[in-house]
Amino acid sequence: MTDPAPRRRSSRAWLYAPFMALALVAAGWTGFWFIVRARVVDAVDTALAREAGLGRSWTCTDRAVTGFPFRVELRCGALALASARWGEEVRVQTGPAVAVGQIYTPNLVIAQITGPLQATLPEGRRLDLGWTRLEASLTHASGDPERLSLVISAPTASLTAPGLTAETWQAASLEAHLRRNPTRPATDQAVDLAIAAKGSVLPALDALLGTNEPGDVDIQATLTQTEAFRIGLNPDALEAWRNVGGQVELTRLVSVKGPARIEATGQFLIDQTHRPAGQLQASLAGIRQIAGIPVGGLAAGLGGLLGGRLSAQLPGAAPGLNALPPIVLREGRVYLGPIRLPLQPLPALY
């Protein structure tokens, strides 16, 4: 009797199939990440070349692009900017900086910058900024910014200039947000701006209002004709913005310092002398003087002079606020109604 034919041994290749598939996916993902990395490097180099053509030279010390496998991180040991667009060269330098983009959210970039920031400005001025933490996020579509947010913890700012007393500002926190306005006509080129500062202290403002308590500030505004700033923030851009009728429409300003509260709306632009101009309509409570002028007597006197119209509140203003005469910026001077305040003339912006 013959033995039965031997059974064919079953293949075990399927046991290795998952590992082979995983290796193929890993290899494919690695290749994809390096392609994305190369595109980021090309985009950064193109942006730096475009900036150099506009007179702004950026330096990213010890540049490195890392973040594998799910992120792309652009790191700089220090970040510096030199610009010749203000007549005299402007130099800005910060500490280490990192910008991060997730592979699965390519339209969102998050950045962290380590302070301090030191800026050398025209006419011998110097600006020093400090903070404990600074984070920014940018949402864009096809390279066009759509929303920008900035959050700073414990910011400080000091501005010095030859012949002038140094001004220092500090706060517990500062937030700023910009976005394209979704409701205005495209011809307005409108961008919404929101700024909120907590625990703010500015000696010049304290002297103006006669109080030194920390304050909170909430500002909401809309800037029109913003395409003028595509070339940056410099005299050419400001002049182009002025020529096309760009304005800052202040829709909400609320400042609270201890018992003092100010609410305001207004409109501002740049006049032919390159100084800020416009009008602010404000209501206040808990403030006894502005620049040494008693508010109560001034409001009462001007109210009688203007037919008692100062008792009206701003639309949406909190109850108990008293309206001031219009605060007008004209030819570099500041007026409260028909009275010119005893302040230094506003300097030209450029």
C-alpha positions as CSV (number, residue, x, y, z in Angstrom):
1,M,0.0,0.0,0.0
2,T,1.5,3.3,-1.0
3,D,1.7,6.3,1.3
4,P,-0.7,9.2,0.6
5,A,0.8,12.2,-1.2
6,P,2.4,14.7,1.2
7,R,0.3,17.8,1.9
8,R,1.6,21.1,0.4
9,R,2.7,23.3,3.3
10,S,0.5,26.5,3.4
11,S,2.2,29.8,2.8
12,R,2.7,32.1,5.8
13,A,3.4,35.2,3.7
14,W,0.1,36.7,4.9
15,L,1.6,36.9,8.4
16,Y,4.1,39.4,7.1
17,A,1.7,41.4,5.0
18,P,0.7,43.9,7.7
19,F,4.3,44.7,8.5
20,M,5.2,45.1,4.8
21,A,2.2,47.4,4.3
22,L,3.2,49.4,7.4
23,A,6.8,49.7,6.0
24,L,5.4,50.9,2.6
25,V,3.1,53.5,4.4
26,A,6.1,54.7,6.5
27,A,8.3,55.0,3.4
28,G,5.5,56.8,1.5
29,W,4.9,59.2,4.4
30,T,8.6,59.9,4.8
31,G,8.8,60.8,1.2
32,F,5.7,63.0,1.4
33,W,7.1,64.8,4.5
34,F,10.3,65.6,2.7
35,I,8.4,66.9,-0.3
36,V,6.4,69.1,2.0
37,R,9.6,70.2,3.7
38,A,11.2,71.1,0.4
39,R,8.1,73.2,-0.6
40,V,8.3,75.0,2.7
41,V,11.9,75.8,2.2
42,D,11.2,77.0,-1.3
43,A,8.3,79.2,-0.1
44,V,10.5,80.7,2.7
45,D,13.3,81.4,0.3
46,T,10.9,83.0,-2.2
47,A,9.4,85.2,0.5
48,L,12.8,86.3,1.7
49,A,13.8,87.2,-1.8
50,R,10.6,89.2,-2.3
51,E,11.1,91.0,1.0
52,A,14.7,91.8,0.0
53,G,13.3,93.3,-3.3
54,L,11.1,95.5,-1.2
55,G,14.0,96.8,0.9
56,R,13.6,94.5,3.9
57,S,16.3,92.1,4.8
58,W,15.4,89.2,7.1
59,T,18.0,87.1,8.9
60,C,17.1,83.7,10.5
61,T,20.2,82.6,12.4
62,D,21.0,78.9,12.4
63,R,17.9,78.2,10.3
64,A,16.6,74.6,10.6
65,V,13.5,72.9,9.2
66,T,12.4,69.9,11.4
67,G,9.3,68.3,12.8
68,F,9.1,64.9,11.2
69,P,6.7,63.0,11.0
70,F,3.5,65.2,11.5
71,R,4.8,68.8,11.6
72,V,7.0,71.1,9.8
73,E,9.0,73.4,12.1
74,L,11.0,76.4,11.0
75,R,13.4,77.4,13.7
76,C,15.7,80.4,14.1
77,G,18.3,80.9,16.7
78,A,17.6,84.6,16.4
79,L,15.4,86.7,14.1
80,A,16.5,90.0,12.7
81,L,15.1,92.6,10.2
82,A,16.9,95.5,8.6
83,S,14.7,97.9,6.5
84,A,15.7,100.9,4.5
85,R,12.1,101.9,3.8
86,W,12.0,104.6,6.5
87,G,14.7,106.8,5.0
88,E,17.1,105.9,7.9
89,E,17.7,102.2,8.4
90,V,15.5,100.4,10.9
91,R,16.9,97.4,12.7
92,V,14.8,94.9,14.7
93,Q,16.1,91.8,16.5
94,T,14.5,89.2,18.7
95,G,15.6,86.0,20.4
96,P,14.9,82.4,19.2
97,A,11.7,81.9,17.1
98,V,9.9,78.9,15.8
99,A,7.0,78.6,13.3
100,V,5.0,75.3,13.2
101,G,2.6,74.0,10.7
102,Q,0.8,70.6,11.0
103,I,0.7,68.4,7.9
104,Y,-3.0,67.9,8.3
105,T,-3.8,71.7,8.7
106,P,-1.5,73.3,6.1
107,N,-3.4,76.6,6.2
108,L,-2.6,77.3,9.8
109,V,0.8,78.4,11.1
110,I,1.6,78.9,14.8
111,A,4.7,80.8,16.0
112,Q,6.5,81.4,19.2
113,I,9.1,84.2,19.7
114,T,11.4,84.6,22.6
115,G,12.1,88.2,23.7
116,P,13.3,90.7,24.1
117,L,12.8,92.7,20.9
118,Q,15.1,95.6,20.3
119,A,14.4,98.1,17.6
120,T,16.6,101.0,16.4
121,L,14.4,103.6,14.8
122,P,14.9,106.8,12.7
123,E,15.9,110.0,14.4
124,G,17.8,108.2,17.2
125,R,14.8,106.6,18.7
126,R,14.9,103.1,20.3
127,L,12.1,100.7,21.1
128,D,12.5,97.9,23.6
129,L,9.8,95.2,24.0
130,G,9.8,92.4,26.5
131,W,7.4,89.6,27.4
132,T,7.3,86.3,29.2
133,R,5.5,84.5,26.4
134,L,4.5,85.4,22.9
135,E,2.4,83.2,20.6
136,A,1.0,84.1,17.2
137,S,-1.3,82.2,14.7
138,L,-1.9,82.8,11.1
139,T,-4.7,81.4,8.9
140,H,-4.2,81.8,5.2
141,A,-5.7,80.6,1.9
142,S,-3.3,80.2,-1.1
143,G,-0.8,82.5,0.7
144,D,-3.3,85.3,1.4
145,P,-3.7,86.0,5.1
146,E,-7.3,85.6,6.4
147,R,-6.9,85.8,10.2
148,L,-4.0,86.7,12.5
149,S,-4.0,86.4,16.3
150,L,-1.3,87.5,18.8
151,V,-1.2,86.7,22.5
152,I,1.4,88.2,24.8
153,S,1.9,87.6,28.5
154,A,3.4,90.4,30.7
155,P,4.3,92.7,27.8
156,T,6.5,95.8,28.4
157,A,7.5,98.6,26.0
158,S,9.9,101.4,26.4
159,L,10.5,104.1,23.8
160,T,13.5,106.5,24.1
161,A,14.4,109.4,21.9
162,P,17.0,112.1,22.1
163,G,15.9,115.1,24.2
164,L,12.6,113.3,25.4
165,T,11.7,111.6,28.6
166,A,11.5,107.8,28.1
167,E,7.9,106.4,28.0
168,T,7.3,103.0,29.4
169,W,4.1,100.9,29.1
170,Q,3.4,97.6,30.7
171,A,0.5,95.2,31.1
172,A,-0.5,91.8,32.5
173,S,-1.5,90.5,29.1
174,L,-2.2,91.7,25.6
175,E,-4.2,90.1,22.8
176,A,-4.6,91.3,19.2
177,H,-6.7,89.8,16.4
178,L,-7.1,90.8,12.7
179,R,-9.4,89.3,10.1
180,R,-10.9,90.2,6.8
181,N,-14.3,91.8,7.3
182,P,-16.8,89.4,5.8
183,T,-19.7,91.9,5.4
184,R,-18.2,95.0,3.9
185,P,-18.0,95.5,0.1
186,A,-14.8,94.2,-1.5
187,T,-13.9,97.7,-2.6
188,D,-13.6,98.8,1.0
189,Q,-10.7,96.3,1.5
190,A,-11.7,96.2,5.2
191,V,-9.9,94.4,8.0
192,D,-11.3,94.1,11.5
193,L,-9.0,94.7,14.4
194,A,-9.6,93.8,18.1
195,I,-7.1,94.6,20.9
196,A,-7.5,93.8,24.6
197,A,-5.0,94.7,27.3
198,K,-5.3,93.8,31.0
199,G,-3.6,95.5,33.8
200,S,-2.2,98.3,31.6
201,V,-0.1,101.1,33.0
202,L,1.1,104.1,30.9
203,P,2.4,107.1,32.9
204,A,1.5,109.6,30.2
205,L,-2.1,108.5,30.3
206,D,-2.1,108.4,34.1
207,A,-0.9,112.0,34.2
208,L,-3.6,113.0,31.6
209,L,-6.4,111.4,33.7
210,G,-5.0,112.0,37.2
211,T,-5.0,108.3,38.2
212,N,-2.2,105.7,38.4
213,E,-4.3,102.5,38.9
214,P,-3.8,99.7,36.3
215,G,-6.5,99.6,33.6
216,D,-8.1,97.3,31.2
217,V,-8.6,98.4,27.5
218,D,-10.8,96.9,24.9
219,I,-10.6,98.2,21.3
220,Q,-12.5,97.2,18.2
221,A,-11.9,98.9,14.9
222,T,-12.1,98.5,11.2
223,L,-9.3,99.6,8.8
224,T,-10.2,100.3,5.2
225,Q,-8.1,100.2,2.0
226,T,-5.7,97.8,3.6
227,E,-4.3,96.6,0.3
228,A,-2.0,99.6,0.5
229,F,-0.1,97.7,3.2
230,R,0.8,94.8,1.0
231,I,4.2,96.4,0.6
232,G,4.7,96.5,4.4
233,L,4.3,99.2,7.1
234,N,6.5,102.0,5.8
235,P,6.2,105.6,4.6
236,D,5.3,104.5,1.0
237,A,2.5,102.3,2.3
238,L,1.2,105.0,4.7
239,E,1.2,107.6,1.9
240,A,-0.6,105.2,-0.5
241,W,-3.1,104.5,2.2
242,R,-3.7,108.2,2.8
243,N,-4.0,108.9,-0.9
244,V,-6.8,106.2,-1.4
245,G,-8.8,107.5,1.6
246,G,-7.9,104.9,4.1
247,Q,-9.5,105.3,7.5
248,V,-9.5,103.7,11.0
249,E,-13.2,103.4,12.1
250,L,-13.1,103.0,15.8
251,T,-16.4,101.1,16.6
252,R,-15.6,100.4,20.3
253,L,-13.2,101.7,22.9
254,V,-13.7,100.8,26.6
255,S,-11.0,101.8,29.1
256,V,-11.5,101.1,32.8
257,K,-9.0,102.3,35.4
258,G,-10.2,101.9,39.0
259,P,-13.4,104.0,39.3
260,A,-12.6,105.7,35.9
261,R,-14.4,104.5,32.8
262,I,-14.2,105.8,29.2
263,E,-16.2,104.6,26.2
264,A,-15.7,106.0,22.8
265,T,-16.1,105.7,19.1
266,G,-14.5,107.7,16.3
267,Q,-12.8,107.9,12.9
268,F,-9.2,108.7,12.1
269,L,-7.0,109.2,9.0
270,I,-3.7,110.8,8.1
271,D,-3.8,114.4,7.0
272,Q,-1.6,116.2,4.5
273,T,1.0,116.9,7.1
274,H,1.3,113.2,7.7
275,R,-0.2,113.5,11.2
276,P,-3.1,111.6,12.7
277,A,-6.4,113.5,12.3
278,G,-10.0,112.7,13.1
279,Q,-12.6,112.9,15.8
280,L,-13.4,110.9,18.9
281,Q,-16.8,110.9,20.6
282,A,-16.3,109.8,24.2
283,S,-18.4,109.3,27.4
284,L,-16.9,108.9,30.8
285,A,-17.5,108.4,34.5
286,G,-15.3,108.6,37.6
287,I,-12.8,111.0,36.0
288,R,-12.4,114.4,37.7
289,Q,-9.8,116.0,35.3
290,I,-8.3,115.7,31.8
291,A,-4.9,117.3,31.5
292,G,-5.6,119.2,34.6
293,I,-8.9,120.6,33.4
294,P,-11.8,119.7,35.7
295,V,-14.3,117.6,33.7
296,G,-17.4,118.5,35.6
297,G,-17.1,122.3,35.2
298,L,-15.8,121.9,31.7
299,A,-18.7,119.7,30.6
300,A,-21.3,121.9,32.3
301,G,-19.8,125.1,30.8
302,L,-19.6,123.6,27.3
303,G,-23.0,122.0,27.7
304,G,-24.5,125.4,28.2
305,L,-22.4,126.9,25.4
306,L,-23.5,124.1,23.0
307,G,-27.1,124.1,24.0
308,G,-27.1,121.3,26.6
309,R,-26.2,118.6,24.1
310,L,-23.5,117.0,26.2
311,S,-25.9,115.0,28.3
312,A,-26.6,112.5,25.5
313,Q,-24.9,109.1,25.8
314,L,-23.2,107.2,23.1
315,P,-25.3,104.5,21.5
316,G,-24.8,101.3,23.6
317,A,-22.9,103.2,26.3
318,A,-23.2,102.0,29.9
319,P,-25.6,103.9,32.1
320,G,-24.1,106.6,34.2
321,L,-21.6,107.9,31.7
322,N,-21.4,111.6,30.8
323,A,-20.7,112.6,27.2
324,L,-17.7,114.8,26.5
325,P,-17.4,117.4,23.8
326,P,-15.8,115.8,20.6
327,I,-12.1,115.2,20.9
328,V,-10.6,116.4,17.7
329,L,-7.2,115.8,16.2
330,R,-6.4,118.6,13.8
331,E,-3.1,119.9,12.4
332,G,-1.2,118.0,15.1
333,R,-3.2,119.5,18.0
334,V,-5.7,117.9,20.3
335,Y,-9.0,119.8,21.0
336,L,-11.7,119.1,23.5
337,G,-14.6,120.8,21.9
338,P,-13.4,124.3,21.0
339,I,-10.6,124.2,23.7
340,R,-7.1,123.2,22.7
341,L,-5.6,120.9,25.3
342,P,-2.1,121.8,26.7
343,L,-0.4,118.9,25.1
344,Q,2.7,118.6,22.9
345,P,1.9,118.7,19.1
346,L,1.5,115.2,17.6
347,P,4.6,114.2,15.6
348,A,4.3,113.4,11.9
349,L,4.1,109.6,11.3
350,Y,6.5,109.8,8.4
